């Protein structure tokens, strides 16, 4: 059988097998993913708080839907579009882990010469690249969000700690949902269960989407009221 077709057939078989196992014990699978993604989101919020505390606020007024500009479906759509790009990046990292850790090794035994060497080294290199890209993404998000949080805290005359408290109802579920694919990637890499990552991609995205929609609604329609309660200027 053609190596690519063999890898595809085995990948589909592994994915169906993963779904069957997880359906029998869902929380044993979801528990570690949720714990890792929650911890990652909490760590990112902590990093945002540190950066916001150290940054110098920009006097330029930030527009917050529901606070100083109209709240509507366009604001929700903007939030969902932004988060969908991040979720897509993390989901692609999960798929890349499946290809590098499960699919390419199956093809190595059917290759010779340069093609064999290429397939042998492509997996580890792809995994290293995904890890580096993920770390870069986290650092970039922490820096950008921390700078914005510092500006907003200065604009509303509230402490960074108080601002972070107003963010928790939507930011923590949102970040937990966004990091679910990466959490599955990390758990699978530690256990050597690369063949489960394609199934994990479908499951984590299916869980994340409704959570992100709910978080966007809270951000647009609830968060502004929390900011008004926290700020002496509103």
N, C-alpha and C positions, 0 to 999 in steps of 0.2 A: 504494500500500500504506500502511496505517496506520503512522505514524512509530514507535510503540512496537513494533509487530510487526516492522518493518524493522530496528530496533535489535537486537531479540532474535535475529532470523535472522542478522544480521551477526555478532552476538556469538558465537553457536554456531558459525558458520563459522570465525571467528577462533580460537576455542578448539580446534576440531578441527585446524586448521592448525598451531597452536602445538604440540599433542601430536605431530603428525607430524614437525615440524622437530626437536623436542627428542629424540624417539626415535632420530633419526639421529646426534645429537651430544649425549648427555645431560650429559657432564661439562663441556662448554663453557657449558652453562646452569647446572648445579648449582654449579660452581666459584665463580663470583662470589657467588651466594647464600650458600653456606657460609662464604666468607671474610668477608662483611659481617656475617652473623649471629654468627659466632665472635668477630669483633672487638667487636661490640656487647655480647655476653655478657661478654667479658673486661673491657671498659671498665666495665660495671655492677658486676662483682666488685671492680674496683679502687675504684670509688666507695663500695661497701659497706665495704671495708677502711678507707678514709679516714674515713667517718662513724663506724664502730665505734671507731676509735682516738680520735676526738674526743669521743665520747659518754661520759656517766657511767653505769656499769652499774647497773641496777635490781637490788636484792637479792632480788626475788621469784624463786623457783625456776621455771625453764623445764622443762617436761616433754618429754623426747625419747624417742620410741618406740624400744625396744631398749636404752636407757641407764637411764632411771629410771621407765619405764612399759612395760607389755607391748607387744611388736611383733606386729602381725597384719594381716589384710586390711583392717580398719577404718582403720588408719593409712595404708595404701597408698591406699585409696579416698579419704581426705581429701586426700592430696597430689595425686592425679589430678584430683579435682574442682576444687581450687584452680588447678591448672595448665591445666585445660581451659577455665576462664573466661578466663584470660590468652590462651590460644591462640585462643579464639573472638573475642576483641577484636581481636587482630592479623589474623586471617583476615577479619573484617568490614572492617577498614581496607583490606585488599587488594581486596576486592570493591567498596568505595566508590571506590577509585582507578580500577577498571575502569569503573564507572558514570560517574564524573566525567570521566575522560579519554578514554573510547572511546564510551560509549553516548550521553551527552547531546549531544556534538558532532554525531552523526549525525542527531539530531532537530531541531537548530537550523534547518537549511535548510528544514524543512517547517513552521516556525512563523512567525507574524507578530505584530506589535504587542508587547504586554506579555509574552505567552508566549515570544516569541523572545528578548526581553531577559533574561527570567528564566532561560531555558536557557543563554544565553551566559555569564551570570555565575555560575550554579549550580556549574559544573565547578570553576573556580578557587577558589571559596569552599569547596566540599567538600574539595578537596585541602588547602587551608590549615587547615581544621578538623581533618582527619585528622592532619596534621602536628603541630598543637598538642596534640591529644589524646594522640598517641603520646609526645611530649616530656613531657607531664604524667604519663603512666603510668610512664615511665622514672624520672623524678625521685621519684615516690611510692614506687616499688619500691625504689630505692636508699636512701631515707630509712628506710623500714620495715625492710628487711632489714639495713641497717647498724646500726640501733638494737638489733634482736634479736641480731645477731652480737656487739655490744659487751656486751650482758647475758650472753650465753652464755660469752664469753671470761672475764668476771669470775666467773661461777658455777663454771667449771671451772679457774680459775687458769692459763689459758694465754694466750700472746700472740695478738693478732689475726692476725698472720702465720701462726702455727701453725694457728690455727683455719681460716683460708682454705685452707691446704694440705689439711686433712682434707675440706674441702668440694669440692675440685676434681673428684674422680672422678665425682660425680653432678651438681654444680651447673653445670659447664661444658657437658657434653652437654645438660643440661636447658635452659639458657639459649639455647644455640645452636639447639635445636629450637624453642623458643618464639618466637625472633626471625626464623625463616626466612620467614614471610609478610611481615614488615616489610622484610626484606632484599630479597625479590623486588620489593616496592613501590618501594624506593629505587633499585634497579638499573633497573627499568622507567621510573621517572620521569626518570632521567638520560638514558636512551636514547630517550625518547618512545614507548616500546612499551606504551602503556596497554592496547591490545587483547589483550595476552597475560596480563593480570593475573587473569582468571577461571580460566584454565588453571593459572596459578601457584598460585592458592589451593588447588585440588584437590591438586596435586603436593606443595606444602609441608606441608599438613596430613597427607597420607598418609605422608610421611617422618617428621613430628614425633611422631605418635602412638606408634609402637613405641619410639622413643627415650625418650619421657616415661615409658612403662611401665617400661622398663629402669632409668631414673634413679630412679624411685620405689622399685624393689626394692633398688637399691644404697643409697639413703638410709635405708631402714628396716632392712636386714639387714647392711650393711657399714659404714656411717658410724659407728654407735655403737662398734664395735671400734676404729676409727681415733681416736675421741675418747678412749677409754680409754688408748690408747697415748700420746696427746699430753698428757693431764692427769695431774698428780701426785695428784689427789684421788680418782681412780677405780681 
